[in-house]
C-alpha cells in the first residue's frame, strides 16, 4: 500500500480560536444558569433534611437545654458523713469522710427537699445537702413516708430555688422525659433523656439478700437512664415541670427505670409545708392482688388476698382476717393492683369504709374506720 497518499491535516488556526471561544461562552453561560438556580444542584444525589425537619430538631434540643438550665439549680446532691478508719494502719485516727449517695430537688425556698426514703433510711447517720453552686447544708429534719419510697429533708436556708410541680395525670406514653441526678454518686447533675415508656407499673425494689424488699405501685416507667445515685431526682417533662421522683432501675436490663408520679407526692409536700407534719390514712393490711386469670384458675373471686392484718389496726377491729379476699371497697370493684391503695390514700381520717369480703366460699360485708398511720 502506498502510505504517501494519507496525510495528517494541518491545524486550522482560525477554527481552533473559534472552538475555544465557543467553549468559554458555553462554560460562562452554564455557570450563570447554575448560580441563578436555573440548573439543578450537582449534589442532588445526597439526602437533604427538609428545612421544617431541621427546625424541629433544633427546637427539641433547645427545649431540653432550656429545661436543664432552668431546673439544675434546684437539683441537689444528698450526701452522708461517715467515720472511717484505715484498716491498713492500726495506729491511724478515725476521720470523717463525705460521699454522695443520692439526689433531691427543692420544693420550697426555705429548704424543704424531696428525695427517696431509701436514700436517707439510716437513722444513725448524718446527712448533708450540696447545691449545684457548692453550698453545703446539714440536714436538720427528715420525714420518712411509711407507704411510698419518699422522704422530705429540711435544711436551714432561705434562698433556694424550688422546682415547678407538674401534673402526672396528664403525661402520656411516648412523650419526652428528662432525668437529672448524681449518677453513681460521682457525676453531679447528669442529664439523661428518653420517653415515658409505660404508666401504672408495679415493681418490687430493694436488696433481696438484706431482706429489704418493698413493693412499689403505680409507677412511671421511662427509658431515660436512671443509675444508682439518681434516686430521688426529678423526672421532668419538656416544659421543665417535675412529673415524677426517680426511684428505681431494673438490674440486668437496659433502659428500664421507674419514678413515683408527682401527683402522689404533692399532697404530702403540701401538708408538710402548711402544717410541718404528715398524717397518712391507713387500715392496716398487707395484701397481694388476685388477677382475673388467677382467680379463675383457683375458683375464687378477683380482688386482694389478705396476707397479714396488723394488730390493733382498723382492719382487725372491723373483722378483716388473714386469708380473706377483699373484692370491693365502698362498692368499687378491686380490679387493678393499685385500687386499694388509691381508695385508702384518698380517704379522710375517720371515714368509714365498707369492705366486701370473700371468706370460706361466702360473701360478707364489714366496716372499718380509716385511722392515722402511727409513727
FENNORVEN-V810198 format. One record per helix or strand of 3 or more residues. SS is the DSSP state (H for helix, E for strand). FROM is the first residue (numbers start at 1). TO is the last residue. If there is no record, write none. Layout:
BEGIN
SS;FROM;TO
SS;FROM;TO
END
This chain:
BEGIN
H;3;5
H;13;35
H;51;74
E;75;84
E;95;108
E;112;115
H;117;120
E;126;130
E;136;138
E;141;144
E;151;154
H;168;170
E;176;183
E;187;205
E;214;222
E;234;236
E;241;249
E;257;261
H;262;275
E;285;290
H;292;298
E;303;309
H;314;318
E;325;329
H;339;346
E;352;359
E;362;369
END
